[in-house]
Amino acid sequence: MECRIASTEIEQTAVLRQRHDVFVEEFNFFAPKDAIQKLEYDQYDTYALLFGVWEEDNLIASCRLILPNCPFGLPTLTSMQIDSEKFKNDQTTAEISRITIASTQRGFRKTIRILQIMQQEINRISAEYAIVQWVGAVGPAFLRLLNQSRLPYRPIGPLQLHIGAERYPIILTLQEYTSSLKETR
């Protein structure tokens, strides 16, 4: 299993197609944008790095990292209620979103390993951009799964309706992530 940036057009298309399969067809979070090619994308993808997790040549999971230079801002921070005591906007922040895992790959242990591998690679790439914290929006069950994966994301606002479901705005700082790695050794 390997996580890396989807750098070729073929890899990027595979990620966007997987997002369509999961977010449009399986969970109905979004209306189809490209019914012919079956791709899911939005304006943030231009300012994001697409990551894929491959097992041999098969894409089994993906996510994106929206970079701090996005002119629209980060979706979680611009569209959700954030507690200013829990989130300080004085650090370079990126957003992890559109996390997908192929339905055939969603066993508990495998999902945990996929999430850990994704975060490791995001952390490695984030160093190149001086990113020291990551935000996102997840439902309560997915937040528990992240924490069970030893990824200590924590809410920075109340549970609220976001993209058709109740979600928490969450954060993980580089310091918290690094500390969690030391605790697991």
C-alpha positions as CSV (number, residue, x, y, z in Angstrom):
1,M,0.0,0.0,0.0
2,E,1.4,3.4,-1.0
3,C,0.1,6.9,-0.7
4,R,1.3,9.5,-3.1
5,I,0.3,12.7,-5.0
6,A,-1.7,11.8,-8.1
7,S,0.7,13.4,-10.5
8,T,-0.3,12.2,-13.9
9,E,-3.6,13.0,-15.7
10,I,-4.5,9.3,-15.5
11,E,-4.0,9.2,-11.7
12,Q,-5.9,12.5,-11.2
13,T,-8.8,11.2,-13.3
14,A,-8.9,8.0,-11.3
15,V,-9.1,10.0,-8.0
16,L,-12.0,12.2,-9.5
17,R,-13.8,9.1,-10.7
18,Q,-13.4,7.4,-7.3
19,R,-14.9,10.6,-5.7
20,H,-17.8,10.4,-8.1
21,D,-18.4,6.7,-7.2
22,V,-18.4,7.4,-3.5
23,F,-19.9,11.0,-3.1
24,V,-22.3,11.0,-6.0
25,E,-23.4,7.4,-6.6
26,E,-23.0,5.7,-3.3
27,F,-23.8,8.5,-0.7
28,N,-25.6,11.0,-2.9
29,F,-23.8,14.0,-1.2
30,F,-23.4,15.8,-4.5
31,A,-25.4,16.1,-7.8
32,P,-23.5,14.7,-10.8
33,K,-21.4,17.4,-12.6
34,D,-20.0,15.2,-15.3
35,A,-22.4,12.3,-15.9
36,I,-20.6,11.1,-19.0
37,Q,-17.1,10.8,-17.6
38,K,-18.4,10.3,-14.0
39,L,-15.9,12.8,-12.3
40,E,-16.5,14.7,-9.1
41,Y,-14.7,18.0,-8.8
42,D,-15.2,21.6,-7.7
43,Q,-13.4,25.0,-7.7
44,Y,-11.1,24.0,-4.8
45,D,-9.4,21.2,-6.9
46,T,-7.4,23.9,-8.8
47,Y,-5.8,24.8,-5.4
48,A,-5.4,21.3,-4.1
49,L,-3.1,18.4,-4.2
50,L,-4.9,15.1,-5.0
51,F,-3.6,12.1,-3.1
52,G,-4.2,8.4,-3.9
53,V,-3.6,5.3,-2.0
54,W,-2.6,2.5,-4.4
55,E,-2.3,-1.2,-3.8
56,E,-0.3,-2.4,-6.7
57,D,-2.0,-0.5,-9.7
58,N,-5.4,-0.2,-8.0
59,L,-6.6,3.0,-6.5
60,I,-8.2,2.0,-3.1
61,A,-8.5,5.4,-1.4
62,S,-8.0,9.1,-2.0
63,C,-8.2,12.6,-0.5
64,R,-7.2,16.1,-1.3
65,L,-5.2,18.8,0.5
66,I,-6.5,22.3,-0.2
67,L,-3.5,24.6,0.0
68,P,-3.4,27.7,2.1
69,N,-3.2,30.0,-1.0
70,C,-6.7,29.1,-2.1
71,P,-8.4,32.5,-3.0
72,F,-11.8,31.1,-1.8
73,G,-10.4,30.3,1.6
74,L,-10.7,26.9,3.2
75,P,-14.2,25.5,2.9
76,T,-14.4,24.4,6.6
77,L,-13.3,27.8,7.9
78,T,-15.4,29.8,5.5
79,S,-18.7,27.9,5.8
80,M,-18.8,26.4,9.3
81,Q,-19.2,27.9,12.7
82,I,-15.7,27.8,14.3
83,D,-14.9,28.4,18.0
84,S,-12.2,31.1,18.1
85,E,-10.9,29.7,21.4
86,K,-10.3,26.3,19.8
87,F,-8.9,27.5,16.5
88,K,-6.2,30.1,16.2
89,N,-5.8,31.3,12.6
90,D,-2.1,32.4,13.1
91,Q,-0.6,29.2,11.7
92,T,-0.3,28.0,8.1
93,T,-3.4,25.8,7.7
94,A,-4.5,23.5,4.9
95,E,-7.7,21.5,4.5
96,I,-8.0,17.8,4.1
97,S,-11.3,16.8,2.3
98,R,-13.0,14.4,-0.1
99,I,-11.6,11.4,1.8
100,T,-12.7,8.3,0.0
101,I,-12.1,4.6,0.5
102,A,-13.4,2.2,-2.1
103,S,-16.3,0.1,-0.7
104,T,-14.4,-3.1,-1.2
105,Q,-11.5,-1.8,1.0
106,R,-13.5,-0.6,4.1
107,G,-12.6,-3.3,6.6
108,F,-11.9,-1.7,10.1
109,R,-8.2,-2.5,10.3
110,K,-7.6,-1.7,6.6
111,T,-9.4,1.6,6.9
112,I,-7.3,2.5,9.9
113,R,-4.1,1.7,8.0
114,I,-5.2,3.7,5.0
115,L,-6.0,6.8,7.1
116,Q,-2.6,6.5,8.9
117,I,-0.7,6.2,5.5
118,M,-2.7,9.2,4.1
119,Q,-1.8,11.3,7.1
120,Q,1.9,10.3,7.0
121,E,2.2,11.4,3.3
122,I,0.1,14.6,3.8
123,N,2.4,15.4,6.7
124,R,5.5,14.8,4.6
125,I,4.2,16.9,1.7
126,S,2.9,19.6,4.1
127,A,6.5,20.3,5.3
128,E,7.3,21.6,1.7
129,Y,4.5,24.2,2.2
130,A,5.2,25.1,5.8
131,I,1.8,23.8,6.8
132,V,1.5,23.1,10.5
133,Q,-2.2,22.3,10.9
134,W,-4.9,20.6,9.0
135,V,-8.7,21.3,9.2
136,G,-11.6,19.3,7.8
137,A,-15.3,18.5,8.4
138,V,-16.4,15.0,9.4
139,G,-19.4,13.3,11.0
140,P,-19.2,12.0,14.6
141,A,-18.6,8.3,13.5
142,F,-15.7,9.3,11.2
143,L,-14.2,11.5,13.9
144,R,-14.2,8.4,16.2
145,L,-12.6,6.4,13.4
146,L,-9.8,9.0,13.0
147,N,-9.2,9.0,16.8
148,Q,-9.1,5.1,16.8
149,S,-6.5,5.5,14.0
150,R,-4.4,7.4,16.5
151,L,-4.9,10.6,14.5
152,P,-5.9,13.0,17.3
153,Y,-8.2,15.3,15.3
154,R,-10.5,17.3,17.6
155,P,-13.6,19.5,17.1
156,I,-13.1,23.3,16.8
157,G,-16.8,24.0,16.6
158,P,-20.2,22.5,17.3
159,L,-21.8,19.7,15.3
160,Q,-23.6,21.4,12.4
161,L,-25.2,20.8,9.1
162,H,-22.6,20.8,6.3
163,I,-22.8,19.2,2.9
164,G,-26.0,17.4,3.6
165,A,-25.1,15.9,7.0
166,E,-24.2,16.8,10.5
167,R,-20.4,17.3,10.8
168,Y,-17.9,18.8,13.2
169,P,-15.2,21.2,12.0
170,I,-12.0,19.5,13.1
171,I,-8.3,20.3,13.4
172,L,-5.0,18.4,13.8
173,T,-1.8,20.3,14.5
174,L,1.6,19.1,13.5
175,Q,2.6,19.2,17.2
176,E,-0.4,17.0,18.2
177,Y,0.3,14.6,15.3
178,T,4.0,14.3,16.2
179,S,3.2,13.7,19.9
180,S,0.7,11.0,18.9
181,L,3.4,9.2,16.9
182,K,5.8,9.3,19.9
183,E,3.1,7.8,22.1
184,T,2.5,4.8,19.8
185,R,6.2,3.8,19.7
